[in-house]
Amino acid sequence: MMKITGIQTAAQLLLIAFLGLGLVTGCATTTEPEQTAAEAIAAAKAANAEAKSLGYEWRDTAKIIKSAEAALAAGNEDEARTLANEARLQAENAIAQKKAEDKKFADSMSDADSAALSTAESDMSHSEHAGMGVGVTSYSVVRGDNLWDISGKENVYGNSFQWPLIYKTNRDKIKDADLIYPGQVFDIDQNASASDIDAAINHAKTRGAWSVGDVEQADLDYLAQ
């Protein structure tokens, strides 16, 4: 009986030792070092670079990153980290939005549409190959395009903030300004008046929040002008 008790006691002590080790180990691994502002900014830049490569960079993300860098330079670590995390979240949402739209578009395409898309992407648009600085009168959409980027092309307007001009000119082809499709051909108004250009730029800068698949009231108000 004494021998059995001794074995049991040793086993209990060994079990306690293992449990103690587990508790110590758990305490050592549950606390992670807090991300620095510099690391948060680097993560935001990386995410935004990916969003930009997909043609889906949100308009304010780069500005927020610059604000985060300015805050860090001024010694405001917490503010810089908060701004950087906000920018990273925007970029990640943009990437997710792009992937969701690609899936939605792919699921809705027929075989004929897929063939037409392949042709459009291989041939590209005659307007895409027009000379730099020469204003085109039409533009064929390719994968990854959005009105912001199209408007910014040198042979379109050379100013991304003029994208509402394309939207308004092609209101019969564009239901949602944030959702266009490869193969669509848009008319480009190269004779817009100064007041039309100013109205377009003002709308682009003051439009506010938007979401894919919904027609924003701000856009409807702009079209009604």
Residue pairs with C-beta under 8 A, 6 or more apart in sequence:
35 43
35 81
36 77
36 81
37 68
37 71
37 72
37 77
37 78
37 80
37 81
37 84
38 72
40 68
40 80
40 81
40 84
40 85
40 88
41 65
41 68
41 69
41 72
41 80
41 84
43 84
43 88
44 61
44 64
44 65
44 68
44 84
44 85
44 87
44 88
44 91
45 65
47 87
47 88
47 91
47 92
47 95
48 57
48 61
48 62
48 65
48 87
48 88
48 90
48 91
50 91
50 95
51 57
51 58
51 61
51 91
51 94
51 95
51 98
54 94
54 95
54 98
54 144
55 98
55 144
55 145
55 146
55 149
56 94
56 95
56 97
56 98
56 146
57 91
57 94
58 90
58 91
58 93
58 94
59 148
60 90
61 87
61 90
61 91
61 94
62 87
64 83
64 84
64 86
64 87
64 90
65 83
65 84
65 87
67 83
68 79
68 80
68 81
68 83
68 84
68 87
69 80
71 79
71 80
71 83
72 80
97 212
100 212
101 179
101 212
105 181
109 117
113 183
116 183
117 143
117 182
117 183
120 140
120 142
120 182
120 183
121 142
121 143
121 182
124 140
124 142
125 138
125 139
125 140
125 142
125 185
126 140
127 136
127 137
127 138
127 139
127 140
127 155
127 188
128 139
128 140
128 142
130 136
130 155
131 155
132 154
132 155
133 154
133 155
134 155
135 155
135 156
135 188
135 190
136 155
136 156
136 188
136 190
137 187
137 188
137 190
138 185
138 186
138 187
138 188
139 150
139 156
139 166
139 185
139 186
139 188
140 183
140 184
140 185
140 186
141 150
141 180
141 181
141 182
141 183
141 184
141 185
141 186
142 182
143 182
145 180
145 182
146 178
146 180
147 163
147 164
147 166
147 167
147 174
147 177
147 180
148 160
148 163
149 160
150 156
150 163
150 166
150 186
151 157
151 159
151 160
151 161
151 162
151 163
151 165
151 166
152 158
152 159
152 160
156 166
156 188
157 165
157 188
159 201
160 204
161 200
161 201
161 204
161 205
162 197
162 200
162 201
162 204
163 177
163 200
163 204
164 177
164 199
164 200
164 201
164 203
164 204
164 222
165 189
165 192
165 196
165 197
165 200
166 174
166 186
166 188
167 174
167 177
167 219
167 222
167 223
168 200
168 222
168 223
169 186
169 187
169 188
169 189
170 186
170 187
171 223
173 184
173 186
174 180
174 184
174 186
175 215
176 212
176 213
176 214
176 215
177 210
177 215
177 216
177 219
178 210
178 211
178 212
178 213
179 212
179 213
192 200
199 222
199 225
203 218
203 219
203 222
206 218
207 216
207 218
207 219
207 222
208 216
208 218
209 216
210 216
